Amino acid sequence: MNTKDAGMRIRIERELRDAFVQACQSQGLAASEVLRDFMRSFAAKHSAEQAQLFGQAKPTQP
């Protein structure tokens, strides 16, 4: 596992935070890991899209 050496602080509504944490707990997941997984997926998807826009990668076949 990689070392986590950076942080991010965001401001959200308490109700949203509580609902998110509860949803994660109901699935047996840590909220922080769910957020990291989302960030990895989002970054990978959008970096691939950027590469395609600039001709750096070939689009995948369906």
Secondary structure, DSSP 8 states (H G I E B T S, - for coil): -------------HHHHHHHHHHHHHTT--HHHHHHHHHHHHHHHHHHHHHHHTTSS-----
